[in-house]
Amino acid sequence: MEASTSASQTRREHATRIAEAYAANRKVAAVLLGGSSAAGHADRFSDIELGVFWHEDPTEAERAAAIDAAQGDLEQLYAYDEVELAWFDDWKSGRRDGAPKTGISVESVHVTTAVVEGALEAALERHDPAGGVQVLLAALVDGVPLHGHDVLARWRSAAVAYPPELVRAVVEAHAQIDHFWRFDMFRERDHPLLAARATTEIHERVIRILLAVNRVYFFGFKSLDAIAARLEIAPPDLLGRIRRAYGGDLVEAEPLLAALVEETYDIVEQHVPGVDVARLRAIFRYRRPLWD
């Protein structure tokens, strides 16, 4: 996809130069530009999101050396994240008026090639719906290769085959929406904070379901427009209905939410065989008996 904003183009230019600094280390198998800069809709708030794939574990010295070679300003190198199976670096590329740490924010995410192979196996063979696996595979499918094109092409070729069993697994992981009766409680107690939290959770579940139905790996919630652009199968006016739920008194979002959930279940019923939609509807429609 060609860059469609000047912010995307600027960030791609920085990313191309940065990739050369990482590629100088023979332990680096590939470098990938992800996020909004890769998709072409970056704006002035957007970071440069880089995936750096290593044949073996990188050291802090190697990570710092690449940033230095790219003439970057280091913010922080984070220790290995045992949940994400990755290392994260925050730094700045470029400077405004020569002042340190005024450049574009860069988030370098470092993973080993073994982790990528494991994620592909988890998704495509074991049909693991985990969000971290989804985000990694989304980057492989949608990212812009900067180094190690052959390796990235092989991974991408595998990842694009989003199997129907994975669709069902993701749907089943997110489709149960219970305790909807609480919106009556939020209204009576005048508690928009909890109403907003519940509203957001339901919208996030609906989005994850619809992405799976459309065989699109979950890639985050940073841009609703980017999500909607990938959803050929979705309830009508999805974005308008989501945004209207936050436009006024949040406890009044209930009818908007209820209709959206029911229509999403209609889509699941039509496109994802084997999911017990009747059970999901019964849980969603349950209203707890109340006692004065």
C-alpha positions in Angstrom: 0.0 0.0 0.0 1.4 3.4 -1.0 1.8 6.1 1.6 -1.2 8.4 1.4 -0.3 11.0 4.0 2.9 13.2 4.3 3.3 11.9 7.8 3.4 8.3 6.5 6.0 9.2 3.9 8.2 11.0 6.4 8.0 8.1 8.8 8.8 5.6 6.0 11.9 7.6 5.1 13.1 7.5 8.6 12.2 3.8 8.9 14.2 2.9 5.8 17.3 4.5 7.2 16.8 3.0 10.6 16.4 -0.5 9.1 19.9 -0.2 7.6 21.3 0.3 11.1 19.7 -2.9 12.4 20.5 -4.9 9.3 24.2 -4.2 9.9 24.0 -6.8 12.6 24.1 -10.3 11.1 21.9 -11.6 13.9 19.0 -9.6 12.5 17.0 -11.7 10.0 14.4 -9.0 9.0 13.0 -5.6 9.8 9.4 -4.6 9.2 7.6 -1.3 9.3 4.1 -1.7 10.9 1.2 0.4 12.2 -0.3 3.5 10.6 2.9 4.4 8.7 2.8 1.1 6.9 -0.9 1.4 6.2 -0.5 5.0 4.9 -2.7 6.9 7.3 -0.2 8.2 9.9 -0.7 11.6 11.3 1.4 13.9 13.5 0.6 11.8 16.6 1.9 8.5 15.0 5.0 6.7 16.1 7.3 4.7 13.9 6.5 1.1 14.7 9.3 -1.3 13.8 9.5 -5.1 14.1 13.0 -6.3 14.4 13.4 -10.1 14.0 16.5 -11.8 15.4 18.0 -15.2 14.8 18.9 -15.3 18.5 18.3 -13.1 21.5 19.6 -9.6 21.1 21.6 -8.0 23.9 21.0 -4.5 25.3 24.3 -3.4 23.8 23.2 -4.5 20.3 19.9 -2.8 20.6 21.5 0.4 21.8 24.2 0.3 19.2 21.6 0.2 16.3 19.8 3.2 17.8 23.2 5.0 18.0 24.1 4.1 14.4 20.7 5.5 13.3 21.6 8.7 15.1 18.7 8.3 17.4 18.0 9.6 20.9 17.4 6.7 23.3 14.5 7.0 25.8 14.5 3.6 27.3 15.4 -0.1 26.7 13.0 -2.4 28.4 13.8 -5.8 29.8 12.5 -8.9 28.1 8.7 -9.2 28.4 7.9 -12.8 29.3 4.2 -12.4 28.3 4.8 -10.7 25.0 7.9 -12.7 24.3 9.6 -9.5 23.1 11.9 -6.6 23.9 10.7 -3.0 23.5 12.7 0.1 22.9 11.5 3.7 23.0 13.5 6.3 21.3 13.4 9.3 18.9 14.5 9.6 15.3 15.5 13.1 14.0 15.5 16.4 15.8 13.6 19.6 15.6 16.0 22.6 15.5 18.8 20.3 16.6 17.3 19.8 20.1 17.8 16.3 21.6 14.7 14.0 21.9 12.4 16.2 19.8 12.2 13.8 16.9 9.6 11.3 15.8 8.9 8.6 18.5 10.1 5.1 17.5 8.9 1.9 19.1 11.2 -1.0 18.2 9.7 -4.4 19.0 12.3 -7.2 19.0 11.3 -10.8 18.7 13.2 -13.9 17.6 12.4 -15.9 14.5 11.5 -18.8 16.7 8.7 -16.7 18.3 7.4 -15.9 14.9 7.4 -19.6 13.8 5.7 -20.4 17.1 3.0 -17.8 16.5 2.3 -19.1 13.0 2.0 -22.6 14.4 -0.2 -21.4 17.2 -2.6 -19.6 14.9 -2.7 -21.8 11.8 -2.4 -25.3 13.3 -3.7 -25.0 16.9 -6.1 -22.1 16.2 -5.0 -20.1 19.2 -7.1 -16.8 19.4 -4.6 -15.0 21.7 -4.4 -11.3 21.0 -0.6 -11.2 20.9 -0.5 -13.8 18.2 -3.1 -11.9 16.2 -1.2 -8.6 16.4 2.1 -10.3 15.3 0.5 -12.0 12.4 -1.3 -8.7 11.4 2.1 -7.0 11.2 3.4 -9.8 9.0 0.4 -9.5 6.6 0.1 -5.7 6.5 3.6 -4.4 7.3 6.2 -3.0 4.8 9.4 -5.1 4.5 12.6 -3.1 5.0 15.1 -5.9 5.4 15.0 -9.7 5.0 12.4 -9.6 2.3 12.5 -13.4 1.5 12.0 -14.3 5.2 9.1 -11.9 5.6 7.5 -13.0 2.3 7.6 -16.6 3.5 6.0 -15.7 6.8 3.4 -13.5 5.1 2.5 -16.3 2.6 1.7 -18.6 5.6 -0.1 -16.0 7.6 -2.6 -14.9 4.9 -4.2 -18.3 5.1 -6.6 -17.4 7.9 -8.2 -20.8 8.6 -12.0 -21.1 9.4 -11.2 -22.9 12.6 -9.3 -19.8 13.8 -12.3 -17.6 12.8 -14.5 -19.7 15.1 -12.0 -19.7 17.9 -11.7 -15.9 17.9 -15.4 -15.5 17.7 -16.0 -17.9 20.6 -13.3 -16.2 22.7 -15.1 -12.8 22.4 -18.7 -13.4 21.6 -20.2 -14.0 25.1 -21.5 -10.7 26.3 -23.2 -11.1 29.7 -24.4 -8.9 32.5 -26.0 -6.5 30.0 -28.8 -6.0 32.6 -26.3 -3.8 34.5 -27.1 -0.8 32.2 -30.4 -0.4 34.1 -28.4 -0.2 37.3 -26.0 2.3 35.8 -28.9 4.5 34.8 -30.6 4.4 38.2 -27.4 5.0 40.0 -26.3 7.8 37.6 -23.0 6.1 37.1 -21.6 7.1 33.6 -18.1 5.9 34.5 -19.1 2.2 34.7 -21.5 2.6 31.8 -18.6 4.0 29.6 -16.4 1.1 30.7 -19.0 -1.5 29.8 -19.8 0.2 26.5 -16.2 0.2 25.5 -15.7 -3.5 26.4 -18.7 -4.5 24.3 -17.6 -2.4 21.3 -14.1 -4.0 21.5 -15.7 -7.5 21.6 -17.9 -6.6 18.6 -14.8 -5.3 16.6 -12.8 -8.4 17.4 -15.6 -10.7 16.3 -16.1 -8.8 13.0 -12.4 -8.8 12.2 -12.4 -12.5 12.6 -15.5 -13.0 10.4 -13.7 -11.0 7.8 -10.5 -13.0 8.3 -8.5 -10.0 9.4 -6.0 -10.4 12.2 -6.6 -8.0 15.1 -4.2 -5.1 14.8 -5.3 -2.8 17.6 -7.8 -0.1 18.3 -5.8 3.0 17.4 -7.9 3.9 14.3 -11.6 3.1 14.0 -11.5 4.2 10.4 -8.7 1.8 9.6 -10.7 -1.0 11.2 -13.9 -0.2 9.3 -12.0 -0.1 6.0 -11.2 -3.8 6.5 -14.7 -5.0 7.3 -16.6 -6.0 4.2 -19.0 -7.9 6.4 -20.4 -5.7 9.2 -23.6 -4.2 10.6 -24.6 -1.0 8.6 -23.1 2.3 9.7 -20.9 0.6 12.2 -18.6 3.5 13.0 -21.5 6.0 13.2 -23.3 3.8 15.7 -20.2 3.3 17.8 -19.4 7.0 17.9 -23.0 8.0 18.7 -22.8 5.8 21.8 -20.3 8.3 23.3 -21.8 11.5 22.1 -24.2 12.2 25.0 -25.4 10.6 28.2 -23.5 7.3 28.2 -26.2 5.3 30.0 -28.4 6.0 26.9 -26.0 3.9 24.9 -28.0 0.7 25.9 -30.4 0.5 22.9 -27.5 1.3 20.4 -25.4 -1.4 22.0 -28.2 -4.0 22.1 -29.0 -3.6 18.4 -25.3 -3.7 17.4 -24.7 -6.9 19.4 -27.8 -8.6 18.0 -26.8 -7.7 14.4 -23.3 -9.0 15.1 -24.8 -12.3 16.3 -26.8 -12.4 13.0 -23.6 -12.1 11.1 -21.9 -14.9 13.2 -24.9 -17.1 12.6 -24.7 -16.6 8.9 -20.9 -16.8 8.4 -19.4 -18.9 11.2 -20.9 -22.4 11.4 -20.7 -24.3 14.6 -21.0 -21.3 17.0 -24.0 -21.7 19.4 -25.5 -18.3 18.7 -28.7 -19.2 20.5 -26.8 -19.7 23.7 -25.0 -16.4 23.2 -28.3 -14.6 22.7 -29.8 -16.1 25.8 -26.9 -15.0 27.9 -27.0 -11.5 26.4 -30.7 -11.1 26.8 -30.9 -12.3 30.4 -32.2 -9.7 32.8 -31.6 -10.4 36.5 -34.7 -10.4 38.8 -34.7 -7.3 41.0 -35.7 -7.0 44.6 -36.6 -3.8 46.5 
